[in-house]
Amino acid sequence: MGEKIRVSVIGVGHLGRYHLEKYLSLPDVELIGVVDTNPERLREITENYGVRGFLSHREVIDQVDAVSIAVPTEVHFEVAMDFLSRGIHILIEKPITYRLEDADLLLNKAKETGAILQVGLVERFNPAVIKMKSLVKDPIFLEANRMNLFTIRGTDVDVVLDLMIHDIDIILDIVRSEVVDIQAVGMSVVTDKIDIANARLVFKNGTAANLTASRISGRMLRKIRVFQPDSYISADCGKRKVTIISHDKERKDKFGFPKLVTEKIEFADSDPLADEIGAFISSIKNGHRPIVSGKDGKKALEISLHIIDEIRKKPRFK
């Protein structure tokens, strides 16, 4: 595909605005316009960015090759199905849908029409995560902590679907084994949904993972740690740096134990969202499977919903 890809951003709230900015910077993209059902927000965006605005996604269906969908989760399925049914490629923000049945319908429709379906699990494009994955060989245990200060953004879903789903997706991509057991606890603090959650995943190959997410923390923390026989790897997703502690195979300390070597790598100038959108456009142009496919998005949703069910059925949950 040598011509420019015609694109629109559907939903230009907090995340959609960032999508718009990334598309405007790509030379092989023609931005047809943006869509938002809020007239005031639409007017602000069109005036500030000098782009066309539409109040309904159906107004751009005949004008685009691809779209980013950043609307509220409850309308993900309806909007995504309208585009996929016409063979239009979509990058849909996480979670892919609320229901596994709807996710399956979207996957089947994308397969039927040949459309690319990429899910916006942006941490997969974080260079610290990419580096960490390249170093993982035989993980025994993984630990993920994702803490946010409280904001009203994202409170339409439980913290598992808002924050923890990123780490679930990363861990599923790293371990690549069937999850055979899930234990979870959590609680509601300031919303009527789960605001703090902890889950333990056990995989068929024996690997275990412990995940904690909170959206009422006093500080930001986004770390994933991997423990394996020859090394410890810590990926700081927020600061985009990796710390590796490993055996020195040649040298020993004065007690005869292998010396431990620490290496730190930083990726200060990275832009995961730009890389995510660039990968989406590349998948369209080259016809290859997206890095975070619809199937990946469904797998992360399935584990997330299982965790939520485990928490909600606990007598102590309130």
C-alpha positions in Angstrom: 0.0 0.0 0.0 1.9 3.0 -1.3 -0.7 5.7 -0.8 -1.3 7.5 2.5 -3.5 5.7 5.0 -6.7 7.6 5.7 -7.3 7.7 9.4 -9.8 9.1 11.9 -9.7 9.1 15.7 -13.0 8.1 17.3 -13.3 9.7 20.7 -11.0 12.6 21.5 -11.0 12.7 25.3 -7.8 12.2 27.3 -6.4 9.2 25.3 -7.9 10.1 21.9 -6.2 13.5 21.9 -2.8 11.8 22.2 -3.7 9.5 19.3 -4.6 12.5 17.2 -1.2 14.1 17.9 0.7 11.0 17.0 -1.2 10.6 13.7 -0.6 14.2 12.8 3.2 13.5 13.0 3.2 10.6 10.6 4.0 11.4 6.9 2.2 8.3 5.6 -1.1 9.1 7.3 -3.9 11.4 6.1 -6.0 12.4 9.0 -9.6 12.7 7.7 -10.9 14.1 11.0 -11.9 13.3 14.5 -15.2 12.1 16.0 -16.7 12.9 19.4 -20.3 12.9 20.6 -19.5 15.9 22.9 -20.0 19.1 20.8 -18.0 21.3 23.1 -15.0 18.9 23.2 -15.2 18.4 19.5 -15.2 22.2 18.9 -12.2 22.6 21.1 -10.2 19.9 19.4 -11.0 21.0 15.8 -10.1 24.6 16.6 -6.9 23.7 18.5 -5.6 21.2 15.9 -7.1 22.5 12.7 -8.9 19.2 11.8 -12.4 18.4 10.7 -14.9 17.2 13.3 -17.8 14.8 13.2 -20.4 14.0 15.8 -21.0 10.4 14.7 -18.5 7.7 13.8 -20.8 6.6 11.0 -20.1 9.9 9.2 -16.5 8.8 8.5 -17.0 5.1 7.7 -16.9 5.7 3.9 -13.8 8.0 4.1 -11.2 6.0 6.1 -9.0 3.0 5.8 -8.3 2.8 9.6 -9.4 4.3 12.9 -8.3 4.6 16.5 -11.2 3.9 18.9 -10.9 5.7 22.2 -14.5 5.9 23.2 -15.9 4.6 26.6 -15.6 0.8 27.0 -19.4 0.3 27.0 -19.6 1.3 23.3 -16.4 -0.4 22.2 -18.3 -3.3 20.6 -20.8 -1.3 18.7 -18.3 1.2 17.3 -15.7 -1.5 16.5 -18.2 -3.8 14.8 -19.4 -0.9 12.5 -15.9 -0.4 11.2 -14.8 -4.1 11.1 -17.9 -5.0 9.1 -16.7 -2.6 6.4 -13.1 -4.1 6.5 -11.7 -1.0 8.1 -8.6 -1.5 10.3 -9.0 -0.6 14.0 -6.7 0.2 16.9 -9.0 -0.1 19.9 -8.1 1.0 23.4 -8.1 -1.5 26.2 -10.0 -3.4 27.3 -11.2 -4.7 24.0 -14.8 -5.1 25.3 -16.5 -5.9 28.6 -17.6 -9.4 27.5 -15.7 -12.3 26.1 -18.6 -13.1 23.8 -18.3 -9.7 22.2 -14.6 -9.9 21.9 -15.0 -13.2 20.0 -17.5 -11.6 17.6 -15.0 -8.8 16.9 -12.2 -11.3 16.3 -14.4 -13.3 13.9 -15.5 -10.2 12.0 -11.9 -9.0 11.6 -10.9 -12.5 10.3 -13.9 -12.5 7.9 -13.2 -9.0 6.4 -9.4 -9.1 6.6 -9.2 -6.1 8.8 -6.3 -5.5 11.3 -7.5 -5.6 14.9 -4.9 -4.2 17.3 -5.6 -3.6 21.0 -4.2 -0.6 22.8 -2.1 -2.3 25.5 0.5 0.4 25.1 3.0 -1.0 27.8 3.9 -3.7 25.3 5.7 -1.0 23.4 7.5 0.4 26.4 11.3 -0.1 25.7 11.9 -1.2 29.3 9.3 -4.0 28.8 10.8 -5.0 25.4 14.3 -5.2 26.9 13.1 -7.2 29.9 11.3 -9.7 27.6 14.5 -10.2 25.5 16.4 -11.1 28.7 13.8 -13.6 30.1 14.8 -17.2 29.7 13.2 -19.4 32.4 11.2 -17.3 34.8 10.3 -18.8 38.1 8.4 -15.9 39.6 7.2 -12.5 38.4 5.9 -9.6 40.4 4.1 -6.6 39.0 3.0 -3.4 40.9 1.0 -0.7 39.2 -0.1 2.2 41.5 -1.7 5.5 40.4 -2.9 8.6 42.2 -6.7 8.8 42.1 -8.3 10.5 39.2 -11.9 10.1 37.8 -10.5 8.9 34.5 -10.8 5.1 34.2 -13.3 4.8 37.0 -16.0 3.4 34.6 -14.2 0.1 35.1 -12.6 -1.9 37.9 -8.9 -1.2 38.6 -8.2 -4.7 37.1 -9.5 -3.5 33.7 -8.1 0.0 34.1 -4.5 -0.7 35.3 -3.7 -4.4 36.1 -4.7 -5.5 32.6 -1.4 -4.0 31.2 0.7 -6.3 33.5 -1.6 -9.3 32.8 -0.9 -8.8 29.1 2.8 -8.4 29.5 3.1 -11.5 31.8 1.0 -13.6 29.4 3.3 -12.6 26.6 6.4 -13.4 28.6 5.4 -16.7 30.1 3.4 -18.2 27.2 1.9 -21.0 29.3 -1.7 -21.8 30.3 -2.9 -20.2 33.5 -4.1 -23.1 35.7 -5.0 -21.3 39.0 -6.0 -17.7 39.9 -6.4 -16.4 43.5 -7.4 -12.8 44.0 -8.5 -10.3 46.7 -9.5 -6.7 46.4 -11.7 -3.9 47.7 -13.6 -0.8 46.9 -12.4 2.4 48.6 -13.7 5.5 46.8 -15.8 4.2 44.0 -18.4 1.4 43.7 -16.0 -0.7 41.8 -12.7 -2.5 42.7 -10.1 0.2 43.5 -7.3 -2.1 44.9 -6.6 -5.6 43.7 -4.0 -8.3 44.2 -3.9 -11.5 42.1 -1.7 -14.6 42.0 -1.5 -16.5 38.7 0.0 -20.0 38.5 0.9 -21.3 35.1 1.0 -24.9 33.8 4.8 -24.8 33.5 5.2 -24.0 37.2 5.8 -20.2 36.9 3.9 -18.0 39.3 3.1 -14.3 39.1 1.9 -11.9 41.7 0.2 -8.7 40.6 -1.0 -5.7 42.6 -2.9 -2.6 41.2 -4.2 0.4 43.0 -5.7 3.7 41.8 -5.7 5.4 45.2 -2.0 5.3 45.9 0.0 8.2 47.3 2.6 7.8 44.5 3.0 6.5 41.0 4.7 3.1 40.7 4.8 0.9 37.6 7.3 -2.0 38.0 7.6 -5.5 36.8 10.2 -7.9 38.3 11.4 -11.2 37.0 13.2 -13.8 39.1 15.0 -16.6 37.2 17.9 -18.9 38.0 20.7 -16.8 36.5 19.3 -13.2 37.0 16.9 -10.7 38.5 15.4 -8.2 36.1 13.4 -5.1 37.1 11.6 -3.0 34.5 10.4 0.4 35.6 7.7 1.2 33.1 7.2 4.7 34.4 10.8 5.8 34.3 11.5 3.5 31.3 14.6 1.8 32.7 15.8 -1.7 33.3 18.0 -3.1 36.1 19.6 -6.5 35.7 21.5 -8.3 38.4 23.2 -11.5 37.2 26.0 -13.9 38.0 29.5 -13.2 36.8 30.3 -16.6 35.4 34.1 -16.1 35.8 34.7 -14.2 39.0 33.9 -15.2 42.6 33.8 -13.1 45.8 36.1 -13.8 48.8 33.7 -16.4 50.1 33.7 -18.4 46.9 30.3 -17.3 45.7 29.8 -16.0 42.1 30.1 -12.2 42.0 26.8 -10.3 41.2 27.0 -7.8 38.5 24.5 -4.9 38.2 23.6 -3.3 34.9 21.2 -0.4 34.4 19.7 0.7 31.0 17.6 3.8 30.5 15.4 4.8 27.6 14.8 8.5 28.3 13.7 9.6 24.8 11.2 6.8 24.1 7.5 7.3 23.2 5.5 4.0 23.5 2.3 5.5 22.2 4.0 6.8 19.0 5.6 3.3 18.6 2.2 1.6 19.1 0.5 3.8 16.5 3.5 3.4 14.1 3.3 -0.4 14.5 -0.5 -0.2 13.7 0.2 1.7 10.5 3.0 -0.7 9.6 0.7 -3.7 10.1 -1.8 -2.1 7.7 0.8 -1.3 5.0 2.6 -4.7 5.2 -0.3 -6.9 6.0 1.3 -8.6 9.0 -0.2 -9.6 12.4 -0.2 -6.7 14.9 2.2 -6.9 17.9 -0.8 -6.8 20.3 -3.5 -8.6 18.4 -7.2 -8.9 19.1 -6.5 -12.4 20.4 -4.0 -11.0 22.9 -6.6 -8.5 24.0 -9.2 -11.2 24.5 -6.7 -13.3 26.6 -5.9 -10.4 28.8 -9.6 -9.7 29.2 -10.4 -13.3 30.1 -7.8 -13.3 32.9 -9.0 -9.9 34.1 -12.6 -11.0 34.3 -11.6 -14.1 36.2 -9.7 -12.0 38.7 -12.7 -9.7 39.1 -15.0 -12.6 39.7 -12.7 -14.1 42.3 -12.6 -10.7 44.2 -16.4 -10.1 44.0 -17.3 -13.5 45.3 -15.3 -13.1 48.5 -17.5 -12.5 51.6 -15.2 -9.6 52.6 -15.5 -7.6 49.4 -17.5 -4.5 49.6 
